[in-house]
Amino acid sequence: MGSSLWEQITNYFTTDIGAYLFSVKEHIAISVLALGGSALFGIILGYLCAERKKYEKWIVTIFQVLRIIPSLAILFLLIPLMGTGFQPAMTALILLAIPPILMNTVAGLEEVPAFMLETAYAMGMSDWQVLWKVKLPLAAPLILTGIKTAAIEIVASATLAAKIGAGGLGSIIFTGLGLNRIDLLLIGGISVAVLSIASTLILDGAERYLFKYKFTGK
């Protein structure tokens, strides 16, 4: 049985390596674009929440509700509005990934020491200069932590995108389910796990490079 399974896996990579690499490329493209979109919206909304407390309750509540809705349910809910394919999958992934970035952005901005803001304004900085040179740099480590969480969620949830024709490694997994082929399930599942680990390692490396002061002496 084990030998037969290994032969099936080997045969798949021998005959369908092109299709496999294309699925990996699709999965990476979907994940990277979704992460970029969710980071953009999450940081902007987080800043709005931190600066305008009256909006925080509503914005956070909306995205926390979206977060508890199953990924597949959001995908199917978007079909009547956007049809199938890349666009609804991207929208669903962005909506699912915004909450951790949003919450960490709010937390990071709120933790900026008041005396540093007072010093910055006393030096004659404008609101925009304070934001770009003081608030965001100090909040960046927490924001990046939120982005790392979002990246893992996106890579895992992107497998469901294949269900509505958006491609990616999910197509291999769903084909395996449909044909009852353990080899395809293993290939798809392990590939998604490897991409999740790789995304974490890349972002960990970025964190160590950007915030060297945190790791000095460790």
C-alpha positions in Angstrom: 0.0 0.0 0.0 2.8 2.4 1.0 4.8 1.5 -2.0 1.8 1.9 -4.3 1.1 5.4 -2.8 4.7 6.4 -3.3 4.6 5.2 -6.9 1.4 7.3 -7.5 3.0 10.4 -6.1 6.2 9.8 -8.1 4.2 9.2 -11.2 2.2 12.4 -10.7 5.3 14.6 -10.5 6.7 12.8 -13.5 3.7 13.3 -15.7 2.0 16.4 -14.3 4.8 18.6 -13.0 3.8 21.4 -15.3 0.2 21.5 -14.0 1.5 21.2 -10.4 3.9 24.2 -10.8 1.1 26.2 -12.4 -1.2 25.5 -9.4 1.6 26.5 -7.0 2.2 29.7 -9.0 -1.6 30.5 -8.9 -1.7 29.8 -5.2 1.2 32.1 -4.4 -0.2 34.9 -6.7 -3.6 34.7 -5.0 -2.0 34.7 -1.5 0.4 37.6 -2.2 -2.2 39.8 -3.7 -4.8 39.0 -1.0 -2.1 39.7 1.7 -1.2 43.0 0.1 -4.9 44.1 -0.2 -5.7 43.1 3.4 -2.6 44.8 4.7 -3.5 48.1 2.9 -7.1 48.1 4.1 -6.3 46.7 7.6 -3.7 49.4 8.3 -5.9 52.2 7.0 -8.9 51.0 9.0 -6.7 50.5 12.0 -5.5 54.0 11.8 -9.0 55.3 11.5 -10.1 53.3 14.6 -7.1 54.6 16.6 -7.7 58.2 15.6 -11.5 58.2 15.6 -12.7 56.1 18.6 -16.4 56.6 17.6 -15.7 54.4 14.5 -13.7 51.7 16.2 -16.7 49.8 17.7 -18.5 49.5 14.4 -15.5 48.7 12.2 -14.1 46.1 14.6 -17.5 44.5 15.1 -18.1 44.2 11.4 -14.8 42.5 10.7 -14.9 40.3 13.7 -18.3 39.0 12.6 -16.9 38.3 9.1 -14.0 36.5 10.7 -16.3 33.9 12.4 -18.2 33.1 9.2 -16.6 30.1 7.4 -14.4 30.9 4.5 -16.4 28.8 2.1 -19.7 30.5 3.1 -18.2 33.9 2.3 -17.1 32.6 -1.1 -20.5 31.3 -1.9 -22.2 34.5 -0.7 -20.1 36.5 -3.1 -21.1 34.4 -6.1 -24.5 36.2 -6.7 -22.7 39.5 -6.5 -19.4 38.8 -8.3 -19.8 35.5 -10.1 -17.1 32.9 -9.9 -13.3 33.0 -10.5 -10.5 35.2 -9.3 -12.4 38.4 -8.2 -14.7 36.9 -5.6 -12.0 34.6 -4.2 -9.7 37.7 -3.8 -12.4 39.7 -2.1 -13.3 36.9 0.3 -9.6 36.3 1.3 -9.0 40.1 1.9 -12.1 40.3 4.1 -11.0 37.3 6.1 -7.4 38.6 6.6 -8.2 42.1 7.5 -9.2 41.5 11.2 -5.7 40.5 12.6 -4.0 43.3 10.8 -6.7 45.8 11.9 -6.6 44.8 15.5 -2.8 44.8 15.7 -2.6 48.2 14.0 -5.0 49.7 16.5 -3.0 48.1 19.4 0.3 49.3 18.0 -0.8 52.9 17.5 -2.4 53.0 20.9 0.8 51.8 22.5 2.9 54.7 21.1 4.1 56.6 24.2 2.4 60.0 24.7 5.7 61.8 25.5 7.1 60.8 22.1 4.1 62.3 20.3 4.5 65.5 22.4 8.2 65.7 21.6 7.5 65.2 17.9 4.9 68.0 17.9 7.2 70.2 20.0 9.8 69.8 17.2 7.3 71.3 14.7 6.3 68.1 13.0 2.9 68.1 11.2 0.3 65.4 11.8 1.4 63.5 8.6 5.1 63.7 9.7 4.2 62.4 13.2 2.3 59.5 11.5 5.0 58.4 9.1 8.1 59.1 11.3 6.8 58.3 14.8 3.5 56.4 15.0 3.8 53.9 12.2 7.5 53.0 12.8 6.8 52.3 16.5 3.6 50.4 15.7 5.3 48.4 12.9 6.4 45.4 14.9 2.8 44.7 16.1 1.4 45.4 12.6 3.8 42.9 11.1 2.7 40.3 13.7 -0.8 40.8 12.4 0.3 40.5 8.9 2.1 37.1 9.7 -1.2 35.8 11.2 -3.1 37.0 8.2 -0.6 35.3 5.8 -1.1 31.9 7.4 -4.9 32.3 7.2 -4.8 33.4 3.6 -2.5 30.5 2.4 -4.8 28.0 4.1 -8.1 29.6 3.0 -6.9 30.1 -0.6 -7.3 26.3 -1.1 -11.1 27.0 -1.1 -10.7 29.4 -4.0 -10.6 26.4 -6.3 -14.2 25.7 -5.4 -15.3 28.7 -7.4 -12.8 28.3 -10.2 -10.0 30.6 -9.0 -7.3 27.9 -9.2 -4.4 27.2 -6.9 -3.5 24.1 -4.9 -7.1 23.6 -3.9 -7.8 22.3 -7.3 -5.4 19.4 -6.6 -7.0 18.7 -3.2 -10.6 18.9 -4.6 -9.7 16.6 -7.5 -8.2 14.2 -4.9 -11.5 14.3 -2.9 -13.6 13.7 -6.0 -11.5 10.8 -7.3 -10.7 9.4 -3.8 -7.0 9.7 -4.5 -4.9 9.9 -1.4 -1.8 10.8 -3.4 -3.4 14.1 -4.7 -4.7 14.9 -1.2 -1.2 14.5 0.2 0.4 16.5 -2.6 -2.0 19.3 -2.2 -2.1 19.3 1.6 1.6 19.1 2.1 2.2 21.8 -0.5 -0.1 24.2 1.3 1.6 23.4 4.6 5.0 24.1 3.0 3.8 27.4 1.6 2.4 28.4 5.1 5.7 27.6 6.7 7.6 29.4 4.0 5.5 32.6 4.4 6.1 32.6 8.1 9.9 32.2 7.7 10.0 35.0 5.1 8.1 37.4 7.3 10.1 36.3 10.3 13.2 37.1 8.3 11.8 40.5 7.3 11.0 41.2 11.0 14.6 40.4 12.0 16.0 42.6 9.3 13.6 45.6 9.8 13.7 45.5 13.6 17.2 44.4 14.4 17.1 46.4 17.7 14.5 43.9 19.1 16.9 41.0 18.6 20.2 42.6 19.7 21.8 40.6 22.5 19.4 37.6 22.0 
